[in-house]
Amino acid sequence: MSDYTLETGRRYQARISLGLLQSVASNDMVADRLREAGFDDVAVTGSGRTRTATGLWSRDSISGAVPSDISDIKLLA
């Protein structure tokens, strides 16, 4: 796992790699999990095991380890 900082009010994009059983989840289900984690204005695209998600971090800024199934995190303008 790598470390990353999420800053309040900033929009991020990331690639999400789902497991075989998780890959049947709809994009809405994946977006709901991101909302539960603290993101707003979430959009998820893709299908199968690889999805791309964008969202606005709405909680206080945090730093910590990123789970291995999340990669290519980018801060969007």
mmCIF file of the N, C-alpha and C atoms, coordinates in Angstrom:
data_MODEL
# 
_entry.id   MODEL 
# 
loop_
_atom_site.group_PDB 
_atom_site.id 
_atom_site.type_symbol 
_atom_site.label_atom_id 
_atom_site.label_alt_id 
_atom_site.label_comp_id 
_atom_site.label_asym_id 
_atom_site.label_entity_id 
_atom_site.label_seq_id 
_atom_site.pdbx_PDB_ins_code 
_atom_site.Cartn_x 
_atom_site.Cartn_y 
_atom_site.Cartn_z 
_atom_site.occupancy 
_atom_site.B_iso_or_equiv 
_atom_site.pdbx_formal_charge 
_atom_site.auth_seq_id 
_atom_site.auth_comp_id 
_atom_site.auth_asym_id 
_atom_site.auth_atom_id 
_atom_site.pdbx_PDB_model_num 
ATOM 1   N N  . MET A 1 1  ? 0.835   -1.185  0.000   1.00 0.00 ? 1  MET A N  1 
ATOM 2   C CA . MET A 1 1  ? 0.000   0.000   0.000   1.00 0.00 ? 1  MET A CA 1 
ATOM 3   C C  . MET A 1 1  ? 0.878   1.246   0.000   1.00 0.00 ? 1  MET A C  1 
ATOM 4   N N  . SER A 1 2  ? 0.409   2.249   -0.709  1.00 0.00 ? 2  SER A N  1 
ATOM 5   C CA . SER A 1 2  ? 1.120   3.523   -0.712  1.00 0.00 ? 2  SER A CA 1 
ATOM 6   C C  . SER A 1 2  ? 0.314   4.546   0.095   1.00 0.00 ? 2  SER A C  1 
ATOM 7   N N  . ASP A 1 3  ? 0.976   5.624   0.468   1.00 0.00 ? 3  ASP A N  1 
ATOM 8   C CA . ASP A 1 3  ? 0.315   6.679   1.231   1.00 0.00 ? 3  ASP A CA 1 
ATOM 9   C C  . ASP A 1 3  ? -0.182  7.772   0.297   1.00 0.00 ? 3  ASP A C  1 
ATOM 10  N N  . TYR A 1 4  ? -1.255  8.415   0.702   1.00 0.00 ? 4  TYR A N  1 
ATOM 11  C CA . TYR A 1 4  ? -1.816  9.492   -0.088  1.00 0.00 ? 4  TYR A CA 1 
ATOM 12  C C  . TYR A 1 4  ? -2.544  10.455  0.843   1.00 0.00 ? 4  TYR A C  1 
ATOM 13  N N  . THR A 1 5  ? -2.626  11.720  0.446   1.00 0.00 ? 5  THR A N  1 
ATOM 14  C CA . THR A 1 5  ? -3.363  12.723  1.215   1.00 0.00 ? 5  THR A CA 1 
ATOM 15  C C  . THR A 1 5  ? -4.567  13.175  0.411   1.00 0.00 ? 5  THR A C  1 
ATOM 16  N N  . LEU A 1 6  ? -5.722  13.193  1.057   1.00 0.00 ? 6  LEU A N  1 
ATOM 17  C CA . LEU A 1 6  ? -6.945  13.729  0.463   1.00 0.00 ? 6  LEU A CA 1 
ATOM 18  C C  . LEU A 1 6  ? -7.239  15.052  1.157   1.00 0.00 ? 6  LEU A C  1 
ATOM 19  N N  . GLU A 1 7  ? -7.411  16.102  0.355   1.00 0.00 ? 7  GLU A N  1 
ATOM 20  C CA . GLU A 1 7  ? -7.639  17.426  0.901   1.00 0.00 ? 7  GLU A CA 1 
ATOM 21  C C  . GLU A 1 7  ? -9.098  17.830  0.734   1.00 0.00 ? 7  GLU A C  1 
ATOM 22  N N  . THR A 1 8  ? -9.643  18.452  1.761   1.00 0.00 ? 8  THR A N  1 
ATOM 23  C CA . THR A 1 8  ? -11.031 18.895  1.757   1.00 0.00 ? 8  THR A CA 1 
ATOM 24  C C  . THR A 1 8  ? -11.328 19.777  0.548   1.00 0.00 ? 8  THR A C  1 
ATOM 25  N N  . GLY A 1 9  ? -12.441 19.472  -0.124  1.00 0.00 ? 9  GLY A N  1 
ATOM 26  C CA . GLY A 1 9  ? -12.883 20.292  -1.242  1.00 0.00 ? 9  GLY A CA 1 
ATOM 27  C C  . GLY A 1 9  ? -12.165 20.052  -2.546  1.00 0.00 ? 9  GLY A C  1 
ATOM 28  N N  . ARG A 1 10 ? -11.314 19.046  -2.620  1.00 0.00 ? 10 ARG A N  1 
ATOM 29  C CA . ARG A 1 10 ? -10.571 18.749  -3.855  1.00 0.00 ? 10 ARG A CA 1 
ATOM 30  C C  . ARG A 1 10 ? -11.186 17.544  -4.554  1.00 0.00 ? 10 ARG A C  1 
ATOM 31  N N  . ARG A 1 11 ? -11.137 17.543  -5.875  1.00 0.00 ? 11 ARG A N  1 
ATOM 32  C CA . ARG A 1 11 ? -11.702 16.461  -6.688  1.00 0.00 ? 11 ARG A CA 1 
ATOM 33  C C  . ARG A 1 11 ? -10.582 15.517  -7.118  1.00 0.00 ? 11 ARG A C  1 
ATOM 34  N N  . TYR A 1 12 ? -10.862 14.221  -7.014  1.00 0.00 ? 12 TYR A N  1 
ATOM 35  C CA . TYR A 1 12 ? -9.871  13.193  -7.335  1.00 0.00 ? 12 TYR A CA 1 
ATOM 36  C C  . TYR A 1 12 ? -10.441 12.184  -8.324  1.00 0.00 ? 12 TYR A C  1 
ATOM 37  N N  . GLN A 1 13 ? -9.525  11.553  -9.056  1.00 0.00 ? 13 GLN A N  1 
ATOM 38  C CA . GLN A 1 13 ? -9.868  10.450  -9.946  1.00 0.00 ? 13 GLN A CA 1 
ATOM 39  C C  . GLN A 1 13 ? -8.962  9.285   -9.599  1.00 0.00 ? 13 GLN A C  1 
ATOM 40  N N  . ALA A 1 14 ? -9.498  8.075   -9.659  1.00 0.00 ? 14 ALA A N  1 
ATOM 41  C CA . ALA A 1 14 ? -8.690  6.892   -9.364  1.00 0.00 ? 14 ALA A CA 1 
ATOM 42  C C  . ALA A 1 14 ? -9.208  5.697   -10.151 1.00 0.00 ? 14 ALA A C  1 
ATOM 43  N N  . ARG A 1 15 ? -8.308  4.757   -10.363 1.00 0.00 ? 15 ARG A N  1 
ATOM 44  C CA . ARG A 1 15 ? -8.695  3.479   -10.966 1.00 0.00 ? 15 ARG A CA 1 
ATOM 45  C C  . ARG A 1 15 ? -8.960  2.499   -9.829  1.00 0.00 ? 15 ARG A C  1 
ATOM 46  N N  . ILE A 1 16 ? -10.058 1.765   -9.941  1.00 0.00 ? 16 ILE A N  1 
ATOM 47  C CA . ILE A 1 16 ? -10.431 0.788   -8.931  1.00 0.00 ? 16 ILE A CA 1 
ATOM 48  C C  . ILE A 1 16 ? -10.405 -0.585  -9.580  1.00 0.00 ? 16 ILE A C  1 
ATOM 49  N N  . SER A 1 17 ? -9.653  -1.504  -8.990  1.00 0.00 ? 17 SER A N  1 
ATOM 50  C CA . SER A 1 17 ? -9.560  -2.878  -9.474  1.00 0.00 ? 17 SER A CA 1 
ATOM 51  C C  . SER A 1 17 ? -10.358 -3.763  -8.531  1.00 0.00 ? 17 SER A C  1 
ATOM 52  N N  . LEU A 1 18 ? -11.442 -4.323  -9.037  1.00 0.00 ? 18 LEU A N  1 
ATOM 53  C CA . LEU A 1 18 ? -12.326 -5.152  -8.224  1.00 0.00 ? 18 LEU A CA 1 
ATOM 54  C C  . LEU A 1 18 ? -11.942 -6.623  -8.329  1.00 0.00 ? 18 LEU A C  1 
ATOM 55  N N  . GLY A 1 19 ? -12.242 -7.364  -7.286  1.00 0.00 ? 19 GLY A N  1 
ATOM 56  C CA . GLY A 1 19 ? -12.040 -8.805  -7.300  1.00 0.00 ? 19 GLY A CA 1 
ATOM 57  C C  . GLY A 1 19 ? -13.068 -9.469  -8.203  1.00 0.00 ? 19 GLY A C  1 
ATOM 58  N N  . LEU A 1 20 ? -12.901 -10.741 -8.441  1.00 0.00 ? 20 LEU A N  1 
ATOM 59  C CA . LEU A 1 20 ? -13.782 -11.479 -9.350  1.00 0.00 ? 20 LEU A CA 1 
ATOM 60  C C  . LEU A 1 20 ? -15.242 -11.388 -8.915  1.00 0.00 ? 20 LEU A C  1 
ATOM 61  N N  . LEU A 1 21 ? -15.531 -11.616 -7.654  1.00 0.00 ? 21 LEU A N  1 
ATOM 62  C CA . LEU A 1 21 ? -16.908 -11.560 -7.188  1.00 0.00 ? 21 LEU A CA 1 
ATOM 63  C C  . LEU A 1 21 ? -17.436 -10.129 -7.155  1.00 0.00 ? 21 LEU A C  1 
ATOM 64  N N  . GLN A 1 22 ? -16.582 -9.175  -6.815  1.00 0.00 ? 22 GLN A N  1 
ATOM 65  C CA . GLN A 1 22 ? -16.986 -7.767  -6.768  1.00 0.00 ? 22 GLN A CA 1 
ATOM 66  C C  . GLN A 1 22 ? -17.255 -7.205  -8.158  1.00 0.00 ? 22 GLN A C  1 
ATOM 67  N N  . SER A 1 23 ? -16.704 -7.823  -9.177  1.00 0.00 ? 23 SER A N  1 
ATOM 68  C CA . SER A 1 23 ? -16.799 -7.282  -10.531 1.00 0.00 ? 23 SER A CA 1 
ATOM 69  C C  . SER A 1 23 ? -18.220 -7.271  -11.075 1.00 0.00 ? 23 SER A C  1 
ATOM 70  N N  . VAL A 1 24 ? -19.134 -7.982  -10.445 1.00 0.00 ? 24 VAL A N  1 
ATOM 71  C CA . VAL A 1 24 ? -20.526 -7.971  -10.887 1.00 0.00 ? 24 VAL A CA 1 
ATOM 72  C C  . VAL A 1 24 ? -21.297 -6.787  -10.308 1.00 0.00 ? 24 VAL A C  1 
ATOM 73  N N  . ALA A 1 25 ? -20.683 -6.033  -9.406  1.00 0.00 ? 25 ALA A N  1 
ATOM 74  C CA . ALA A 1 25 ? -21.333 -4.868  -8.801  1.00 0.00 ? 25 ALA A CA 1 
ATOM 75  C C  . ALA A 1 25 ? -21.573 -3.803  -9.869  1.00 0.00 ? 25 ALA A C  1 
ATOM 76  N N  . SER A 1 26 ? -22.684 -3.109  -9.747  1.00 0.00 ? 26 SER A N  1 
ATOM 77  C CA . SER A 1 26 ? -22.974 -2.014  -10.667 1.00 0.00 ? 26 SER A CA 1 
ATOM 78  C C  . SER A 1 26 ? -22.114 -0.806  -10.309 1.00 0.00 ? 26 SER A C  1 
ATOM 79  N N  . ASN A 1 27 ? -21.989 0.106   -11.252 1.00 0.00 ? 27 ASN A N  1 
ATOM 80  C CA . ASN A 1 27 ? -21.251 1.334   -10.977 1.00 0.00 ? 27 ASN A CA 1 
ATOM 81  C C  . ASN A 1 27 ? -21.916 2.131   -9.866  1.00 0.00 ? 27 ASN A C  1 
ATOM 82  N N  . ASP A 1 28 ? -23.237 2.072   -9.768  1.00 0.00 ? 28 ASP A N  1 
ATOM 83  C CA . ASP A 1 28 ? -23.944 2.750   -8.681  1.00 0.00 ? 28 ASP A CA 1 
ATOM 84  C C  . ASP A 1 28 ? -23.560 2.169   -7.325  1.00 0.00 ? 28 ASP A C  1 
ATOM 85  N N  . MET A 1 29 ? -23.380 0.860   -7.259  1.00 0.00 ? 29 MET A N  1 
ATOM 86  C CA . MET A 1 29 ? -22.980 0.231   -6.002  1.00 0.00 ? 29 MET A CA 1 
ATOM 87  C C  . MET A 1 29 ? -21.570 0.669   -5.601  1.00 0.00 ? 29 MET A C  1 
ATOM 88  N N  . VAL A 1 30 ? -20.678 0.741   -6.564  1.00 0.00 ? 30 VAL A N  1 
ATOM 89  C CA . VAL A 1 30 ? -19.312 1.187   -6.292  1.00 0.00 ? 30 VAL A CA 1 
ATOM 90  C C  . VAL A 1 30 ? -19.340 2.647   -5.835  1.00 0.00 ? 30 VAL A C  1 
ATOM 91  N N  . ALA A 1 31 ? -20.137 3.472   -6.495  1.00 0.00 ? 31 ALA A N  1 
ATOM 92  C CA . ALA A 1 31 ? -20.252 4.889   -6.123  1.00 0.00 ? 31 ALA A CA 1 
ATOM 93  C C  . ALA A 1 31 ? -20.804 5.028   -4.707  1.00 0.00 ? 31 ALA A C  1 
ATOM 94  N N  . ASP A 1 32 ? -21.760 4.198   -4.340  1.00 0.00 ? 32 ASP A N  1 
ATOM 95  C CA . ASP A 1 32 ? -22.307 4.245   -2.976  1.00 0.00 ? 32 ASP A CA 1 
ATOM 96  C C  . ASP A 1 32 ? -21.228 3.988   -1.932  1.00 0.00 ? 32 ASP A C  1 
ATOM 97  N N  . ARG A 1 33 ? -20.338 3.057   -2.207  1.00 0.00 ? 33 ARG A N  1 
ATOM 98  C CA . ARG A 1 33 ? -19.239 2.766   -1.264  1.00 0.00 ? 33 ARG A CA 1 
ATOM 99  C C  . ARG A 1 33 ? -18.305 3.967   -1.124  1.00 0.00 ? 33 ARG A C  1 
ATOM 100 N N  . LEU A 1 34 ? -18.058 4.661   -2.223  1.00 0.00 ? 34 LEU A N  1 
ATOM 101 C CA . LEU A 1 34 ? -17.205 5.852   -2.170  1.00 0.00 ? 34 LEU A CA 1 
ATOM 102 C C  . LEU A 1 34 ? -17.889 6.976   -1.402  1.00 0.00 ? 34 LEU A C  1 
ATOM 103 N N  . ARG A 1 35 ? -19.200 7.096   -1.550  1.00 0.00 ? 35 ARG A N  1 
ATOM 104 C CA . ARG A 1 35 ? -19.941 8.097   -0.770  1.00 0.00 ? 35 ARG A CA 1 
ATOM 105 C C  . ARG A 1 35 ? -19.856 7.781   0.722   1.00 0.00 ? 35 ARG A C  1 
ATOM 106 N N  . GLU A 1 36 ? -19.975 6.514   1.068   1.00 0.00 ? 36 GLU A N  1 
ATOM 107 C CA . GLU A 1 36 ? -19.856 6.099   2.473   1.00 0.00 ? 36 GLU A CA 1 
ATOM 108 C C  . GLU A 1 36 ? -18.473 6.444   3.026   1.00 0.00 ? 36 GLU A C  1 
ATOM 109 N N  . ALA A 1 37 ? -17.464 6.398   2.170   1.00 0.00 ? 37 ALA A N  1 
ATOM 110 C CA . ALA A 1 37 ? -16.085 6.688   2.594   1.00 0.00 ? 37 ALA A CA 1 
ATOM 111 C C  . ALA A 1 37 ? -15.830 8.179   2.777   1.00 0.00 ? 37 ALA A C  1 
ATOM 112 N N  . GLY A 1 38 ? -16.709 9.037   2.206   1.00 0.00 ? 38 GLY A N  1 
ATOM 113 C CA . GLY A 1 38 ? -16.542 10.470  2.409   1.00 0.00 ? 38 GLY A CA 1 
ATOM 114 C C  . GLY A 1 38 ? -16.510 11.318  1.151   1.00 0.00 ? 38 GLY A C  1 
ATOM 115 N N  . PHE A 1 39 ? -16.741 10.716  -0.001  1.00 0.00 ? 39 PHE A N  1 
ATOM 116 C CA . PHE A 1 39 ? -16.749 11.477  -1.247  1.00 0.00 ? 39 PHE A CA 1 
ATOM 117 C C  . PHE A 1 39 ? -18.158 11.933  -1.589  1.00 0.00 ? 39 PHE A C  1 
ATOM 118 N N  . ASP A 1 40 ? -18.257 13.094  -2.246  1.00 0.00 ? 40 ASP A N  1 
ATOM 119 C CA . ASP A 1 40 ? -19.510 13.613  -2.786  1.00 0.00 ? 40 ASP A CA 1 
ATOM 120 C C  . ASP A 1 40 ? -19.359 13.724  -4.292  1.00 0.00 ? 40 ASP A C  1 
ATOM 121 N N  . ASP A 1 41 ? -20.487 13.926  -4.973  1.00 0.00 ? 41 ASP A N  1 
ATOM 122 C CA . ASP A 1 41 ? -20.484 14.140  -6.414  1.00 0.00 ? 41 ASP A CA 1 
ATOM 123 C C  . ASP A 1 41 ? -19.651 13.057  -7.107  1.00 0.00 ? 41 ASP A C  1 
ATOM 124 N N  . VAL A 1 42 ? -19.983 11.803  -6.811  1.00 0.00 ? 42 VAL A N  1 
ATOM 125 C CA . VAL A 1 42 ? -19.224 10.652  -7.292  1.00 0.00 ? 42 VAL A CA 1 
ATOM 126 C C  . VAL A 1 42 ? -19.757 10.177  -8.644  1.00 0.00 ? 42 VAL A C  1 
ATOM 127 N N  . ALA A 1 43 ? -18.853 9.836   -9.546  1.00 0.00 ? 43 ALA A N  1 
ATOM 128 C CA . ALA A 1 43 ? -19.196 9.217   -10.826 1.00 0.00 ? 43 ALA A CA 1 
ATOM 129 C C  . ALA A 1 43 ? -18.261 8.026   -11.032 1.00 0.00 ? 43 ALA A C  1 
ATOM 130 N N  . VAL A 1 44 ? -18.831 6.907   -11.441 1.00 0.00 ? 44 VAL A N  1 
ATOM 131 C CA . VAL A 1 44 ? -18.044 5.700   -11.699 1.00 0.00 ? 44 VAL A CA 1 
ATOM 132 C C  . VAL A 1 44 ? -18.358 5.230   -13.109 1.00 0.00 ? 44 VAL A C  1 
ATOM 133 N N  . THR A 1 45 ? -17.309 4.924   -13.869 1.00 0.00 ? 45 THR A N  1 
ATOM 134 C CA . THR A 1 45 ? -17.469 4.403   -15.218 1.00 0.00 ? 45 THR A CA 1 
ATOM 135 C C  . THR A 1 45 ? -16.680 3.112   -15.349 1.00 0.00 ? 45 THR A C  1 
ATOM 136 N N  . GLY A 1 46 ? -16.948 2.391   -16.426 1.00 0.00 ? 46 GLY A N  1 
ATOM 137 C CA . GLY A 1 46 ? -16.253 1.140   -16.682 1.00 0.00 ? 46 GLY A CA 1 
ATOM 138 C C  . GLY A 1 46 ? -17.144 -0.042  -16.362 1.00 0.00 ? 46 GLY A C  1 
ATOM 139 N N  . SER A 1 47 ? -16.587 -1.218  -16.525 1.00 0.00 ? 47 SER A N  1 
ATOM 140 C CA . SER A 1 47 ? -17.328 -2.445  -16.233 1.00 0.00 ? 47 SER A CA 1 
ATOM 141 C C  . SER A 1 47 ? -16.335 -3.543  -15.886 1.00 0.00 ? 47 SER A C  1 
ATOM 142 N N  . GLY A 1 48 ? -16.871 -4.624  -15.374 1.00 0.00 ? 48 GLY A N  1 
ATOM 143 C CA . GLY A 1 48 ? -16.005 -5.736  -15.013 1.00 0.00 ? 48 GLY A CA 1 
ATOM 144 C C  . GLY A 1 48 ? -15.121 -5.399  -13.830 1.00 0.00 ? 48 GLY A C  1 
ATOM 145 N N  . ARG A 1 49 ? -13.885 -5.813  -13.912 1.00 0.00 ? 49 ARG A N  1 
ATOM 146 C CA . ARG A 1 49 ? -12.983 -5.677  -12.768 1.00 0.00 ? 49 ARG A CA 1 
ATOM 147 C C  . ARG A 1 49 ? -12.300 -4.322  -12.656 1.00 0.00 ? 49 ARG A C  1 
ATOM 148 N N  . THR A 1 50 ? -12.317 -3.495  -13.723 1.00 0.00 ? 50 THR A N  1 
ATOM 149 C CA . THR A 1 50 ? -11.637 -2.203  -13.679 1.00 0.00 ? 50 THR A CA 1 
ATOM 150 C C  . THR A 1 50 ? -12.634 -1.077  -13.877 1.00 0.00 ? 50 THR A C  1 
ATOM 151 N N  . ARG A 1 51 ? -12.667 -0.150  -12.919 1.00 0.00 ? 51 ARG A N  1 
ATOM 152 C CA . ARG A 1 51 ? -13.564 1.007   -12.982 1.00 0.00 ? 51 ARG A CA 1 
ATOM 153 C C  . ARG A 1 51 ? -12.734 2.269   -12.781 1.00 0.00 ? 51 ARG A C  1 
ATOM 154 N N  . THR A 1 52 ? -13.254 3.370   -13.249 1.00 0.00 ? 52 THR A N  1 
ATOM 155 C CA . THR A 1 52 ? -12.661 4.676   -13.000 1.00 0.00 ? 52 THR A CA 1 
ATOM 156 C C  . THR A 1 52 ? -13.671 5.483   -12.209 1.00 0.00 ? 52 THR A C  1 
ATOM 157 N N  . ALA A 1 53 ? -13.222 6.085   -11.133 1.00 0.00 ? 53 ALA A N  1 
ATOM 158 C CA . ALA A 1 53 ? -14.116 6.859   -10.268 1.00 0.00 ? 53 ALA A CA 1 
ATOM 159 C C  . ALA A 1 53 ? -13.578 8.269   -10.094 1.00 0.00 ? 53 ALA A C  1 
ATOM 160 N N  . THR A 1 54 ? -14.492 9.229   -10.039 1.00 0.00 ? 54 THR A N  1 
ATOM 161 C CA . THR A 1 54 ? -14.151 10.594  -9.688  1.00 0.00 ? 54 THR A CA 1 
ATOM 162 C C  . THR A 1 54 ? -15.057 11.022  -8.547  1.00 0.00 ? 54 THR A C  1 
ATOM 163 N N  . GLY A 1 55 ? -14.528 11.869  -7.687  1.00 0.00 ? 55 GLY A N  1 
ATOM 164 C CA . GLY A 1 55 ? -15.331 12.352  -6.579  1.00 0.00 ? 55 GLY A CA 1 
ATOM 165 C C  . GLY A 1 55 ? -14.666 13.507  -5.862  1.00 0.00 ? 55 GLY A C  1 
ATOM 166 N N  . LEU A 1 56 ? -15.478 14.233  -5.131  1.00 0.00 ? 56 LEU A N  1 
ATOM 167 C CA . LEU A 1 56 ? -15.047 15.384  -4.352  1.00 0.00 ? 56 LEU A CA 1 
ATOM 168 C C  . LEU A 1 56 ? -14.907 14.955  -2.897  1.00 0.00 ? 56 LEU A C  1 
ATOM 169 N N  . TRP A 1 57 ? -13.710 15.133  -2.325  1.00 0.00 ? 57 TRP A N  1 
ATOM 170 C CA . TRP A 1 57 ? -13.486 14.771  -0.925  1.00 0.00 ? 57 TRP A CA 1 
ATOM 171 C C  . TRP A 1 57 ? -14.129 15.835  -0.055  1.00 0.00 ? 57 TRP A C  1 
ATOM 172 N N  . SER A 1 58 ? -15.129 15.447  0.752   1.00 0.00 ? 58 SER A N  1 
ATOM 173 C CA . SER A 1 58 ? -15.905 16.430  1.512   1.00 0.00 ? 58 SER A CA 1 
ATOM 174 C C  . SER A 1 58 ? -15.590 16.451  3.000   1.00 0.00 ? 58 SER A C  1 
ATOM 175 N N  . ARG A 1 59 ? -14.794 15.533  3.454   1.00 0.00 ? 59 ARG A N  1 
ATOM 176 C CA . ARG A 1 59 ? -14.436 15.483  4.878   1.00 0.00 ? 59 ARG A CA 1 
ATOM 177 C C  . ARG A 1 59 ? -13.150 16.259  5.133   1.00 0.00 ? 59 ARG A C  1 
ATOM 178 N N  . ASP A 1 60 ? -12.726 16.293  6.400   1.00 0.00 ? 60 ASP A N  1 
ATOM 179 C CA . ASP A 1 60 ? -11.455 16.932  6.735   1.00 0.00 ? 60 ASP A CA 1 
ATOM 180 C C  . ASP A 1 60 ? -10.320 16.253  5.975   1.00 0.00 ? 60 ASP A C  1 
ATOM 181 N N  . SER A 1 61 ? -9.275  17.007  5.675   1.00 0.00 ? 61 SER A N  1 
ATOM 182 C CA . SER A 1 61 ? -8.108  16.440  4.990   1.00 0.00 ? 61 SER A CA 1 
ATOM 183 C C  . SER A 1 61 ? -7.528  15.301  5.820   1.00 0.00 ? 61 SER A C  1 
ATOM 184 N N  . ILE A 1 62 ? -7.110  14.244  5.129   1.00 0.00 ? 62 ILE A N  1 
ATOM 185 C CA . ILE A 1 62 ? -6.532  13.076  5.800   1.00 0.00 ? 62 ILE A CA 1 
ATOM 186 C C  . ILE A 1 62 ? -5.345  12.554  5.002   1.00 0.00 ? 62 ILE A C  1 
ATOM 187 N N  . SER A 1 63 ? -4.474  11.833  5.680   1.00 0.00 ? 63 SER A N  1 
ATOM 188 C CA . SER A 1 63 ? -3.371  11.125  5.039   1.00 0.00 ? 63 SER A CA 1 
ATOM 189 C C  . SER A 1 63 ? -3.377  9.703   5.552   1.00 0.00 ? 63 SER A C  1 
ATOM 190 N N  . GLY A 1 64 ? -2.991  8.789   4.690   1.00 0.00 ? 64 GLY A N  1 
ATOM 191 C CA . GLY A 1 64 ? -2.921  7.407   5.120   1.00 0.00 ? 64 GLY A CA 1 
ATOM 192 C C  . GLY A 1 64 ? -2.659  6.477   3.968   1.00 0.00 ? 64 GLY A C  1 
ATOM 193 N N  . ALA A 1 65 ? -2.669  5.203   4.282   1.00 0.00 ? 65 ALA A N  1 
ATOM 194 C CA . ALA A 1 65 ? -2.406  4.171   3.289   1.00 0.00 ? 65 ALA A CA 1 
ATOM 195 C C  . ALA A 1 65 ? -3.621  3.982   2.384   1.00 0.00 ? 65 ALA A C  1 
ATOM 196 N N  . VAL A 1 66 ? -3.351  3.796   1.118   1.00 0.00 ? 66 VAL A N  1 
ATOM 197 C CA . VAL A 1 66 ? -4.389  3.551   0.130   1.00 0.00 ? 66 VAL A CA 1 
ATOM 198 C C  . VAL A 1 66 ? -4.473  2.044   -0.100  1.00 0.00 ? 66 VAL A C  1 
ATOM 199 N N  . PRO A 1 67 ? -5.677  1.468   -0.052  1.00 0.00 ? 67 PRO A N  1 
ATOM 200 C CA . PRO A 1 67 ? -5.809  0.032   -0.312  1.00 0.00 ? 67 PRO A CA 1 
ATOM 201 C C  . PRO A 1 67 ? -5.234  -0.335  -1.687  1.00 0.00 ? 67 PRO A C  1 
ATOM 202 N N  . SER A 1 68 ? -4.733  -1.530  -1.817  1.00 0.00 ? 68 SER A N  1 
ATOM 203 C CA . SER A 1 68 ? -4.071  -1.959  -3.052  1.00 0.00 ? 68 SER A CA 1 
ATOM 204 C C  . SER A 1 68 ? -5.012  -2.025  -4.252  1.00 0.00 ? 68 SER A C  1 
ATOM 205 N N  . ASP A 1 69 ? -6.325  -2.068  -4.039  1.00 0.00 ? 69 ASP A N  1 
ATOM 206 C CA . ASP A 1 69 ? -7.252  -2.122  -5.169  1.00 0.00 ? 69 ASP A CA 1 
ATOM 207 C C  . ASP A 1 69 ? -7.560  -0.738  -5.742  1.00 0.00 ? 69 ASP A C  1 
ATOM 208 N N  . ILE A 1 70 ? -6.961  0.320   -5.178  1.00 0.00 ? 70 ILE A N  1 
ATOM 209 C CA . ILE A 1 70 ? -7.123  1.685   -5.686  1.00 0.00 ? 70 ILE A CA 1 
ATOM 210 C C  . ILE A 1 70 ? -5.765  2.158   -6.161  1.00 0.00 ? 70 ILE A C  1 
ATOM 211 N N  . SER A 1 71 ? -5.716  2.639   -7.415  1.00 0.00 ? 71 SER A N  1 
ATOM 212 C CA . SER A 1 71 ? -4.438  3.076   -7.993  1.00 0.00 ? 71 SER A CA 1 
ATOM 213 C C  . SER A 1 71 ? -4.652  4.275   -8.910  1.00 0.00 ? 71 SER A C  1 
ATOM 214 N N  . ASP A 1 72 ? -3.572  4.795   -9.398  1.00 0.00 ? 72 ASP A N  1 
ATOM 215 C CA . ASP A 1 72 ? -3.582  5.922   -10.345 1.00 0.00 ? 72 ASP A CA 1 
ATOM 216 C C  . ASP A 1 72 ? -4.421  7.083   -9.820  1.00 0.00 ? 72 ASP A C  1 
ATOM 217 N N  . ILE A 1 73 ? -4.226  7.456   -8.571  1.00 0.00 ? 73 ILE A N  1 
ATOM 218 C CA . ILE A 1 73 ? -4.963  8.574   -7.981  1.00 0.00 ? 73 ILE A CA 1 
ATOM 219 C C  . ILE A 1 73 ? -4.421  9.878   -8.557  1.00 0.00 ? 73 ILE A C  1 
ATOM 220 N N  . LYS A 1 74 ? -5.341  10.706  -9.053  1.00 0.00 ? 74 LYS A N  1 
ATOM 221 C CA . LYS A 1 74 ? -4.953  11.988  -9.635  1.00 0.00 ? 74 LYS A CA 1 
ATOM 222 C C  . LYS A 1 74 ? -5.820  13.085  -9.026  1.00 0.00 ? 74 LYS A C  1 
ATOM 223 N N  . LEU A 1 75 ? -5.192  14.199  -8.727  1.00 0.00 ? 75 LEU A N  1 
ATOM 224 C CA . LEU A 1 75 ? -5.907  15.395  -8.319  1.00 0.00 ? 75 LEU A CA 1 
ATOM 225 C C  . LEU A 1 75 ? -6.385  16.082  -9.584  1.00 0.00 ? 75 LEU A C  1 
ATOM 226 N N  . LEU A 1 76 ? -7.680  16.356  -9.663  1.00 0.00 ? 76 LEU A N  1 
ATOM 227 C CA . LEU A 1 76 ? -8.241  17.012  -10.839 1.00 0.00 ? 76 LEU A CA 1 
ATOM 228 C C  . LEU A 1 76 ? -8.365  18.508  -10.589 1.00 0.00 ? 76 LEU A C  1 
ATOM 229 N N  . ALA A 1 77 ? -8.283  19.270  -11.659 1.00 0.00 ? 77 ALA A N  1 
ATOM 230 C CA . ALA A 1 77 ? -8.378  20.733  -11.553 1.00 0.00 ? 77 ALA A CA 1 
ATOM 231 C C  . ALA A 1 77 ? -9.787  21.161  -11.214 1.00 0.00 ? 77 ALA A C  1 
# 
